[in-house]
Amino acid sequence: MPNDEEEQDRMDLTHHIWLMMLGGELYNAPITSSPQNILDLGTGTGIWALDIAEKFPGARVVGNDVSPIQPNWVAPNIEFIVDDFEREWQFEENHFDFIHARCLAGCVADWPGFIRRIFDHVKPGGYFESHESAVWARSDDGSLKPDCAIMEWQQAVNLAGELSGRELNIYHKLKDWMIDAGFEDVTLRVYALPFSPWPKDPFLKTLGKYQAVQLQQAIDSYSLRLYTQVLGWGADAAKIHNAVVKQELRDKKLHAYVQTVAVHGRKPLRW
């Protein structure tokens, strides 16, 4: 994924969209006491970590990412570190009260192993919560045609993710992976995210307005490198195809949406 200014703006917009879907909250987990140690994996611009540090000023918050794009001037209870979470962690096991991960599809090679490592580093009684979106659109009225450019885009990036060993459509597997890792009380919530302001429902219409903007940037973010470096497309062909996809997304007759999930689980107290 790129990390330029445009991509950082897109990540911050994605944060706002998730806040809307979660009813203004940063998580769904039933955290009843003030956590002491919080880890945000793949923190990106650090916006979620900054918000959670403000919500829990007594907590020590760590935001982790492979790219140093986070702000330098932050609250005293937050720290950003540049590290690859697929390598050995520098943290002690049973250390974090809460670990959060969002939009890491395509960034992880071994999801079951990744979640087992998270389990090892959560304190007994602590929580892990993951927020992911399908990279696969759907429509209930047939307006998303099987032969459209959007479907071609989905099939191409899905194939590229599989060929590169970093699957994109993992949202529907998270709950089982968390249960297999040992988490209990695993709870899944599914949300519908419209691609544009086509729904009649006022909330979904507003959500669709933000998602329409986010998608115009996400198409290139998710696919240009996969097209050219994995599938062997030429740069011009990739850009032209993406332009057609973006044009279809602006069609007001398209009633497409995507499923997103928020999954959380608790590490057993006796462990």
C-alpha positions in Angstrom: 0.0 0.0 0.0 1.2 3.5 -0.6 1.9 6.0 2.2 1.8 9.3 0.5 -0.3 12.3 1.6 -3.3 11.2 -0.4 -3.2 7.7 1.1 -2.9 9.1 4.6 -6.0 11.3 3.9 -7.8 8.1 2.8 -6.8 6.2 5.9 -8.2 9.1 8.1 -11.4 9.1 6.1 -11.7 5.3 6.7 -11.3 6.0 10.4 -14.3 8.3 10.3 -16.3 5.7 8.4 -15.6 3.1 11.0 -16.5 5.6 13.8 -19.9 6.1 12.1 -20.5 2.3 11.7 -19.6 1.7 15.3 -22.0 4.4 16.5 -19.2 6.9 17.4 -17.2 4.3 19.4 -13.6 3.1 18.8 -14.5 -0.5 19.6 -17.3 -2.9 20.5 -15.5 -4.9 23.2 -17.2 -4.7 26.6 -14.2 -3.0 28.3 -15.5 -2.2 31.8 -12.3 -0.9 33.5 -9.6 1.4 32.4 -7.0 -0.6 30.5 -3.3 0.0 31.3 -1.7 -1.1 28.1 -3.2 -0.9 24.6 -1.6 -1.9 21.3 -2.8 -0.7 17.8 -1.4 -3.0 15.1 -0.9 -1.4 11.7 -1.7 2.0 13.1 -1.2 3.9 9.8 -1.5 7.6 10.5 -2.1 6.8 14.2 -5.5 8.3 14.3 -7.2 5.4 16.2 -4.3 5.2 18.7 -4.5 9.0 19.3 -8.2 8.7 20.0 -7.9 5.8 22.3 -5.1 7.5 24.2 -7.4 10.5 24.7 -10.2 8.2 25.9 -8.0 6.5 28.4 -5.4 9.0 29.6 -4.1 6.6 32.2 -3.3 3.9 29.7 0.0 3.4 27.9 -0.8 3.2 24.1 1.5 1.8 21.5 0.9 2.3 17.8 2.8 -0.1 15.5 3.4 0.2 11.8 6.1 -0.4 9.2 5.9 3.1 7.9 6.8 6.2 10.0 4.0 8.5 9.0 2.6 9.2 12.5 2.8 12.6 14.1 5.9 13.5 16.2 4.1 15.6 18.8 1.7 13.4 20.7 0.3 13.0 24.2 2.7 11.7 26.8 0.8 8.4 27.1 1.3 7.3 23.5 4.2 6.0 21.6 4.6 5.1 17.9 7.1 2.4 16.9 8.2 1.3 13.4 8.3 -2.4 13.3 7.0 -5.4 11.3 4.4 -7.2 13.3 5.0 -10.4 11.3 8.4 -10.7 12.9 9.2 -11.4 16.5 7.6 -8.9 18.9 9.5 -6.8 21.3 6.7 -7.0 23.9 6.4 -9.4 26.8 3.6 -11.9 26.6 0.4 -11.3 28.7 1.2 -7.6 28.5 -1.7 -5.8 26.8 -5.2 -5.3 28.2 -6.5 -4.5 24.7 -5.1 -5.1 21.2 -6.7 -3.5 18.2 -6.2 -4.2 14.4 -8.1 -2.6 11.5 -8.0 -3.0 7.7 -5.0 -5.4 7.7 -6.4 -7.6 4.8 -3.5 -8.0 2.3 -0.9 -7.2 5.0 -0.7 -10.6 6.8 0.6 -13.8 5.3 -0.3 -16.2 8.2 -3.5 -15.0 9.8 -4.0 -18.0 12.2 -0.4 -17.6 13.4 -0.8 -13.8 13.7 -3.9 -14.1 15.9 -2.2 -16.8 18.0 0.6 -14.3 18.6 -1.9 -11.6 19.6 -3.5 -14.1 22.0 -0.1 -14.7 23.6 0.4 -11.0 24.2 -3.1 -10.2 25.6 -3.4 -10.4 29.4 -5.8 -13.0 30.8 -9.2 -11.2 30.8 -8.0 -8.8 28.1 -9.5 -8.3 24.7 -8.6 -8.4 21.0 -10.8 -6.6 18.4 -10.4 -6.7 14.6 -12.2 -4.6 12.1 -12.1 -5.7 8.5 -14.0 -5.2 5.2 -14.7 -7.5 2.4 -12.9 -6.6 -0.8 -15.9 -7.9 -2.7 -19.0 -5.8 -3.6 -22.5 -7.1 -3.9 -25.9 -5.8 -4.8 -29.4 -7.1 -3.9 -31.2 -5.8 -7.0 -28.8 -7.0 -9.7 -27.4 -3.6 -10.5 -23.9 -4.9 -10.1 -23.5 -6.9 -13.3 -21.3 -10.0 -13.5 -19.3 -8.7 -16.5 -18.7 -5.1 -15.2 -15.3 -3.6 -14.6 -15.9 -3.5 -10.8 -16.3 -7.3 -10.8 -13.2 -7.7 -13.0 -11.3 -5.5 -10.5 -12.4 -7.6 -7.6 -11.4 -10.8 -9.3 -8.0 -9.4 -10.3 -7.0 -8.1 -6.9 -8.4 -11.2 -5.2 -6.2 -13.4 -7.4 -3.2 -11.1 -6.9 -3.6 -11.3 -3.2 -3.7 -15.1 -3.3 -0.7 -15.3 -5.6 1.3 -13.0 -3.3 0.4 -15.1 -0.3 -1.6 -12.3 1.4 -5.2 -13.0 1.0 -7.6 -10.0 0.9 -11.0 -11.5 1.6 -10.4 -12.8 5.2 -13.3 -10.9 6.9 -15.5 -14.0 7.1 -12.8 -16.2 8.7 -11.8 -13.9 11.6 -14.3 -15.3 14.1 -13.2 -18.9 13.6 -9.5 -18.0 13.7 -10.0 -16.2 17.0 -11.9 -19.1 18.5 -9.2 -21.5 17.3 -6.5 -19.3 18.9 -8.2 -19.6 22.3 -10.3 -16.5 22.6 -13.7 -16.9 24.3 -17.0 -14.9 24.1 -16.0 -14.1 20.5 -18.6 -11.7 19.1 -19.1 -10.8 15.5 -21.1 -7.8 14.2 -21.7 -7.4 10.5 -22.3 -3.9 8.9 -23.4 -2.9 5.4 -21.3 -0.2 3.8 -22.9 1.4 0.7 -20.6 2.4 -2.2 -22.5 5.6 -2.7 -25.4 7.6 -1.2 -28.0 5.4 -3.0 -29.9 4.1 0.1 -33.0 5.8 1.3 -32.1 5.4 4.9 -30.6 8.8 6.0 -27.7 7.2 8.0 -26.7 4.8 5.2 -27.0 7.6 2.7 -24.5 9.7 4.6 -22.3 6.7 5.1 -22.4 6.1 1.4 -21.3 9.7 0.7 -18.1 9.2 2.6 -17.5 5.7 1.2 -17.9 7.1 -2.3 -15.0 9.5 -1.8 -12.9 6.8 0.0 -13.4 4.3 -2.8 -12.1 6.6 -5.5 -8.8 6.6 -3.8 -8.9 3.0 -2.6 -9.1 1.6 -6.1 -5.6 2.7 -6.9 -4.2 2.1 -3.4 -5.3 -1.6 -3.4 -4.5 -2.5 -7.0 -1.8 -0.7 -8.9 1.1 -2.5 -7.2 -0.8 -5.9 -7.4 -1.6 -5.4 -11.1 1.9 -4.4 -12.1 4.1 -6.4 -9.8 2.1 -9.6 -9.3 -0.2 -9.9 -12.3 2.3 -8.4 -14.8 0.0 -5.7 -16.2 1.5 -2.6 -17.7 1.2 0.6 -15.8 -0.9 2.3 -18.5 -3.3 -0.7 -18.7 -3.7 -0.7 -14.9 -4.5 3.0 -14.7 -7.0 2.8 -17.6 -8.8 -0.1 -16.1 -9.0 1.6 -12.7 -10.4 4.7 -14.4 -13.2 2.6 -15.8 -13.9 1.1 -12.4 -14.1 4.5 -10.8 -16.5 5.7 -13.5 -18.8 2.7 -12.8 -18.7 3.5 -9.1 -20.0 7.0 -9.8 -23.1 5.5 -11.6 -26.2 6.5 -9.5 -28.0 3.4 -10.7 -25.5 1.2 -9.1 -26.8 0.0 -5.7 -23.6 -1.8 -4.5 -22.4 -2.3 -1.0 -19.8 -4.3 0.9 -19.9 -6.2 4.2 -17.6 -5.1 7.0 -17.1 -6.9 10.3 -16.1 -6.0 13.9 -15.0 -9.1 15.8 -13.8 -9.2 19.4 -12.9 -11.9 21.9 -11.6 -12.2 25.4 -8.6 -14.2 26.6 -9.7 -16.6 29.4 -8.9 -15.4 33.0 -7.4 -18.8 33.8 -4.6 -19.2 31.3 
